[in-house]
């Protein structure tokens, strides 16, 4: 059973930084492209950043230049470094894993709250 668990959320002032972490268990990490999504109240769940097994990345326009996604295949971890945070970044952030071989296998973590407020 594949499981994802996020950590690192919290309350931060505008302009501050946070690093989110996500660990995958129950499968081979290198099989998965990893992503971060976020959902604010009343809004759909939107893509923030993705990173493939080979390290290629893609970002939502709203976070380009401020956020950085990375992965450590040996530790089965994916990270989201968030800098220059804005109040509009406030949301629940979800870790996502999509199997590169069988795309129907998609997994989500329970989410971690990020609140940007003074």
C-alpha positions as semicolon CSV with decimal commas, in nm:
position;residue;x (nm);y (nm);z (nm)
1;X;0,000;0,000;0,000
2;X;0,153;0,328;-0,112
3;X;0,139;0,603;0,148
4;X;0,245;0,966;0,135
5;X;0,293;1,184;0,440
6;X;0,362;1,557;0,429
7;X;0,526;1,767;0,697
8;X;0,658;2,119;0,743
9;X;0,347;2,331;0,716
10;X;0,263;2,609;0,957
11;X;0,210;2,980;1,006
12;X;0,457;3,221;0,851
13;X;0,464;3,595;0,795
14;X;0,453;3,743;0,444
15;X;0,798;3,735;0,291
16;X;0,898;3,435;0,500
17;X;1,000;3,084;0,401
18;X;0,889;2,729;0,468
19;X;1,009;2,391;0,348
20;X;0,758;2,113;0,300
21;X;0,865;1,751;0,298
22;X;0,688;1,439;0,177
23;X;0,789;1,080;0,223
24;X;0,665;0,784;0,021
25;X;0,639;0,434;0,162
26;X;0,516;0,104;0,027
27;X;0,666;0,121;-0,320
28;X;0,973;0,201;-0,528
29;X;1,020;0,577;-0,524
30;X;1,188;0,594;-0,863
31;X;0,871;0,466;-1,028
32;X;0,695;0,793;-0,950
33;X;0,686;1,146;-1,075
34;X;0,622;1,360;-0,769
35;X;0,419;1,675;-0,735
36;X;0,288;1,937;-0,498
37;X;-0,064;2,072;-0,525
38;X;-0,255;2,318;-0,312
39;X;-0,616;2,394;-0,235
40;X;-0,753;2,707;-0,073
41;X;-1,109;2,714;0,067
42;X;-1,364;2,737;-0,212
43;X;-1,102;2,677;-0,482
44;X;-1,006;2,371;-0,685
45;X;-0,687;2,179;-0,614
46;X;-0,418;2,332;-0,833
47;X;-0,074;2,219;-0,940
48;X;0,215;2,397;-0,769
49;X;0,520;2,204;-0,890
50;X;0,617;1,868;-1,029
51;X;0,947;1,682;-1,053
52;X;1,009;1,374;-1,262
53;X;1,233;1,086;-1,160
54;X;1,506;1,231;-1,382
55;X;1,479;1,569;-1,209
56;X;1,288;1,771;-1,467
57;X;1,067;2,030;-1,302
58;X;0,764;2,237;-1,387
59;X;0,599;2,514;-1,186
60;X;0,277;2,708;-1,176
61;X;0,334;3,062;-1,303
62;X;0,229;3,203;-0,966
63;X;0,522;3,040;-0,784
64;X;0,800;3,055;-1,044
65;X;1,111;3,213;-0,898
66;X;0,986;3,172;-0,540
67;X;0,935;2,797;-0,494
68;X;1,173;2,512;-0,568
69;X;1,090;2,142;-0,582
70;X;1,354;1,873;-0,527
71;X;1,372;1,503;-0,452
72;X;1,605;1,259;-0,281
73;X;1,551;0,918;-0,433
74;X;1,765;0,743;-0,173
75;X;1,550;0,879;0,111
76;X;1,221;0,852;-0,081
77;X;1,158;1,218;-0,011
78;X;1,033;1,515;-0,211
79;X;1,064;1,872;-0,090
80;X;0,908;2,207;-0,166
81;X;1,114;2,509;-0,065
82;X;0,885;2,810;-0,049
83;X;1,038;3,157;-0,031
84;X;0,894;3,508;-0,044
85;X;0,561;3,372;0,071
86;X;0,247;3,575;0,009
87;X;-0,094;3,564;0,178
88;X;-0,235;3,415;-0,143
89;X;-0,009;3,113;-0,094
90;X;-0,226;3,016;0,203
91;X;-0,373;2,672;0,134
92;X;-0,357;2,307;0,221
93;X;-0,061;2,161;0,035
94;X;-0,081;1,804;-0,092
95;X;0,195;1,570;-0,202
96;X;0,118;1,366;-0,514
97;X;0,280;1,058;-0,666
98;X;0,203;0,939;-1,017
99;X;0,336;0,607;-1,142
100;X;0,545;0,665;-1,456
101;X;0,473;0,316;-1,592
102;X;0,105;0,284;-1,505
103;X;-0,044;0,632;-1,502
104;X;-0,368;0,515;-1,344
105;X;-0,185;0,471;-1,014
106;X;-0,197;0,812;-0,846
107;X;-0,159;0,870;-0,474
108;X;-0,216;1,166;-0,245
109;X;-0,100;1,260;0,100
110;X;-0,343;1,391;0,363
111;X;-0,218;1,748;0,321
112;X;-0,045;2,006;0,538
113;X;-0,175;2,355;0,612
114;X;0,032;2,657;0,513
115;X;-0,090;2,992;0,639
116;X;0,079;3,316;0,538
117;X;-0,037;3,600;0,759
118;X;0,095;3,884;0,968
